[in-house]
């Protein structure tokens, strides 16, 4: 029999290191590892984000070099330490400085490499959010968007929906109402901060299930609505089912916190009997309420026919 080959610990370690180096070169994101106030390892994109390239590298340099001042660095360190000790990652926006002195706003997502050693090495993920932040600061953006999820708000959703209600155009238009099941229990168990991050992530998930021409909005609390232009009831139900399945499979990982939820979705196609924006939204809510009454984690469709209204699943 041929002897089974064994890989030495040193060879295994070299392979892990080689894989990490390859990942850091090819990763399409700014990733960095920080220990004792210095950059231990950074991705190529991380270097480029701060104006470094082939001749210069952030590895080995103190993290102070990317902050605009000592006070700014101290503030971030204190917030990071407080978050890690409480078992949560840091996720916030800060101003940074590049090698040439220019500044930008970055969204830093940082977690300890080992949660049982929060003061040890940490992992940083960084995105340049300068343009997005400038947009959010504009009065027109603020008036149309939900501050927490950055989705459209109720006012903008109702305005866009109003363009279709009573329209003489013949293309079908549908609306979805999404209601997370037992979300108050998540907030009660894990706190409002975890709940807020869950809602943001859920909003981003919903966007991946629709077309660019569709509108996803957060109307209130854990209630979302989706406007589907040029979409009939049949296709809207397919979209709703994809959303329901996506939410059921979604896992919130926030520091040491782990949770999952399910949702009910009501579907309605705009029709002549629904003469106002409130009537359309009310029909979608009614369908969603029926889904909840049936046990949750389901989709129901509002149907109006022959002068009466019924719910079909």
C-alpha positions in Angstrom: 0.0 0.0 0.0 1.2 3.5 -0.8 2.0 5.5 2.3 -0.3 8.4 3.0 1.4 11.7 2.5 1.4 14.1 5.4 1.9 17.8 5.3 4.2 19.2 7.8 3.0 22.1 10.1 5.6 24.4 8.5 4.4 23.6 5.0 0.7 24.1 6.1 1.6 27.4 7.6 3.4 28.5 4.4 0.3 27.6 2.4 -2.0 29.6 4.6 0.4 32.6 4.4 0.5 32.2 0.6 -3.2 32.1 0.4 -3.5 35.2 2.5 -1.1 37.1 0.4 -2.9 36.1 -2.8 -6.2 37.2 -1.2 -4.9 40.5 -0.1 -3.6 41.3 -3.6 -6.7 40.2 -5.5 -9.4 41.2 -3.0 -11.6 44.0 -4.6 -12.0 45.7 -1.2 -9.9 47.6 1.3 -8.9 45.0 4.0 -6.4 45.5 6.7 -5.1 43.8 9.8 -4.1 46.1 12.7 -2.1 45.2 15.9 -0.7 47.4 18.6 -1.5 50.5 16.6 0.3 49.4 13.4 -0.8 48.0 10.1 0.3 44.3 10.0 -1.1 43.4 6.6 -3.2 45.3 4.1 -4.7 44.6 0.8 -3.6 46.2 -2.4 -6.9 48.1 -2.5 -6.4 49.4 1.0 -3.0 50.8 0.0 -4.4 52.5 -3.1 -7.2 54.0 -1.0 -4.6 55.9 1.0 -2.5 56.8 -2.0 0.2 54.1 -1.6 1.4 51.9 -4.5 4.3 49.9 -5.6 7.0 52.0 -4.0 5.2 52.7 -0.7 3.3 50.5 1.7 1.2 51.0 4.8 2.4 47.7 6.3 4.5 48.4 9.4 3.3 52.0 9.6 1.4 53.4 12.6 -2.4 53.8 12.1 -1.9 57.5 13.1 -0.7 58.2 9.6 -4.3 57.8 8.2 -6.0 60.1 10.7 -6.4 63.8 10.4 -5.2 64.5 13.9 -4.2 62.9 17.2 -7.6 63.7 18.7 -9.3 62.0 15.7 -7.3 58.8 16.2 -7.9 58.8 19.9 -11.6 59.2 19.4 -11.8 56.3 17.0 -9.7 54.1 19.3 -11.9 54.8 22.3 -15.1 54.0 20.3 -13.5 50.9 18.9 -12.4 49.6 22.3 -15.8 50.3 23.8 -17.5 48.4 21.0 -15.2 45.4 21.2 -15.4 45.1 24.9 -19.2 45.0 24.7 -19.1 42.3 22.0 -19.9 44.5 19.1 -18.0 45.5 16.0 -17.3 49.1 15.1 -19.3 50.4 12.1 -19.1 54.1 11.6 -17.9 56.9 9.2 -14.7 58.8 9.9 -12.5 61.3 8.1 -9.2 60.0 6.8 -6.1 61.5 5.2 -4.2 60.1 2.2 -0.5 60.1 1.7 -0.7 63.3 -0.4 -2.6 65.1 2.3 -6.0 65.0 0.6 -8.9 63.9 2.8 -11.9 61.5 2.4 -14.7 60.0 4.4 -14.5 56.3 5.0 -16.9 53.8 6.5 -14.9 51.6 8.9 -16.1 48.2 9.8 -13.7 46.8 12.4 -13.8 43.6 14.5 -11.4 41.7 16.7 -9.7 38.7 15.0 -10.4 36.8 18.2 -13.4 38.0 20.2 -12.0 36.6 23.4 -9.0 38.9 23.0 -10.7 42.3 22.0 -7.5 44.2 22.7 -5.5 42.1 20.3 -5.3 42.1 16.5 -8.3 43.6 14.6 -9.7 43.3 11.1 -10.6 46.5 9.2 -12.8 46.8 6.2 -12.9 50.3 4.7 -15.1 52.0 2.0 -14.8 55.5 0.6 -18.2 57.0 1.2 -17.3 60.6 0.4 -19.8 61.0 -2.5 -22.6 59.1 -0.6 -22.0 61.3 2.4 -22.2 64.5 0.4 -25.5 63.3 -1.2 -26.9 62.5 2.3 -26.0 66.0 3.4 -28.1 67.6 0.7 -31.6 68.7 1.7 -33.2 67.1 -1.3 -31.7 63.7 -0.5 -32.7 64.0 3.2 -36.2 64.8 2.2 -36.6 61.6 0.1 -34.7 59.0 2.1 -34.9 57.2 5.3 -31.8 58.1 7.5 -31.3 54.6 8.9 -31.6 52.4 5.9 -30.8 55.0 3.2 -33.8 53.7 1.2 -36.6 55.9 0.0 -38.9 57.1 2.8 -42.7 57.1 3.0 -43.1 60.5 1.5 -41.1 59.6 -1.6 -42.7 56.2 -1.9 -46.2 57.6 -1.8 -45.2 60.3 -4.3 -43.9 57.7 -6.8 -46.9 55.4 -6.2 -49.2 58.4 -6.8 -47.8 58.7 -10.3 -49.4 55.3 -11.1 -52.6 55.4 -9.2 -55.4 56.4 -11.5 -53.0 56.6 -14.5 -54.4 55.9 -17.9 -51.3 54.1 -18.9 -51.9 50.4 -19.5 -48.8 48.8 -18.1 -49.4 46.8 -14.9 -48.0 48.1 -11.6 -47.7 46.2 -8.4 -46.9 46.9 -4.7 -45.4 44.7 -2.0 -45.7 45.3 1.7 -43.0 43.6 3.8 -43.4 43.1 7.5 -40.7 41.3 9.6 -42.2 38.7 11.9 -41.6 39.2 15.6 -39.0 41.9 15.1 -39.8 43.5 18.5 -38.5 40.3 20.1 -35.1 40.8 18.3 -34.9 44.4 19.6 -35.9 43.3 23.1 -33.3 40.6 23.2 -30.4 42.3 21.5 -31.0 46.0 21.8 -31.9 48.8 19.4 -28.4 49.1 17.9 -28.4 45.5 16.7 -31.9 46.0 15.4 -30.9 49.1 13.4 -28.0 47.2 11.8 -30.4 44.4 11.0 -32.9 46.8 9.3 -30.1 48.3 7.2 -28.9 44.9 6.1 -32.4 43.8 5.3 -32.9 46.9 3.2 -29.8 46.1 1.2 -31.0 42.5 0.8 -34.3 43.6 -0.6 -32.6 45.8 -3.2 -30.8 42.7 -4.6 -34.2 41.1 -5.3 -35.6 43.8 -7.6 -34.8 45.6 -10.8 -33.1 49.0 -11.1 -36.4 50.5 -12.1 -38.1 49.3 -8.9 -38.3 51.3 -5.7 -37.6 49.9 -2.2 -38.7 52.0 0.7 -38.8 51.8 4.5 -42.1 53.2 5.6 -42.0 52.7 9.3 -40.3 50.6 12.0 -39.8 47.1 10.4 -42.2 47.7 7.5 -40.9 48.0 4.0 -42.7 48.6 0.7 -41.7 47.9 -2.9 -43.0 49.6 -6.0 -42.8 47.4 -9.1 -43.6 49.4 -12.3 -44.5 47.4 -15.4 -45.0 44.3 -13.3 -48.2 42.2 -13.1 -49.6 40.3 -10.2 -48.1 37.0 -11.2 -44.5 38.3 -11.5 -44.9 40.4 -8.4 -45.8 37.2 -6.5 -42.6 35.6 -7.8 -40.6 38.6 -6.6 -42.3 38.5 -3.2 -41.5 34.8 -2.8 -37.8 35.5 -3.6 -37.8 38.2 -1.0 -39.5 36.0 1.6 -37.0 33.2 1.0 -34.1 35.6 1.1 -35.2 37.1 4.4 -35.6 33.6 5.9 -32.1 32.7 4.8 -30.6 36.0 6.0 -28.4 35.8 9.1 -27.5 38.9 11.1 -24.0 38.7 12.5 -23.1 41.7 14.6 -20.2 41.1 16.8 -21.1 38.2 19.1 -24.8 38.6 18.3 -26.4 36.1 15.9 -30.1 36.1 14.9 -32.5 35.3 12.1 -36.0 36.3 11.3 -38.8 35.6 8.8 -41.3 37.9 7.2 -44.7 38.1 5.6 -45.3 39.9 2.3 -48.6 41.3 0.9 -48.9 41.7 -2.9 -51.3 43.9 -4.8 -51.6 45.0 -8.4 -53.0 48.5 -8.9 -56.5 48.3 -10.2 -59.4 50.6 -10.9 -61.2 49.8 -7.5 -58.2 51.1 -5.6 -58.5 54.8 -6.4 -56.0 56.3 -3.9 -52.5 55.7 -2.7 -53.8 54.9 0.7 -56.2 52.3 -0.8 -53.3 50.6 -2.6 -51.1 50.5 0.4 -54.1 49.4 2.6 -54.7 46.4 0.2 -51.1 45.3 0.4 -51.2 45.6 4.2 -54.4 43.6 4.3 -52.8 40.8 2.3 -49.7 40.9 4.6 -52.0 40.7 7.7 -53.6 37.7 6.2 -50.2 36.1 5.8 -49.4 36.7 9.4 -52.7 35.3 10.5 -51.9 32.1 8.5 -48.8 31.6 10.7 -46.2 34.0 9.2 -43.3 33.4 6.8 -45.6 33.5 3.8 -46.9 35.6 0.8 -50.5 36.5 0.2 -52.0 38.3 -2.8 -54.9 40.8 -2.7 -57.5 40.1 -5.4 -60.5 42.3 -6.3 -63.1 40.7 -8.5 -66.9 40.8 -9.1 -67.4 43.6 -6.6 -65.9 41.8 -3.7 -62.4 41.5 -2.3 -60.7 38.3 -1.2 -57.2 37.2 -0.3 -55.5 34.3 -2.1 -52.2 32.7 -1.2 
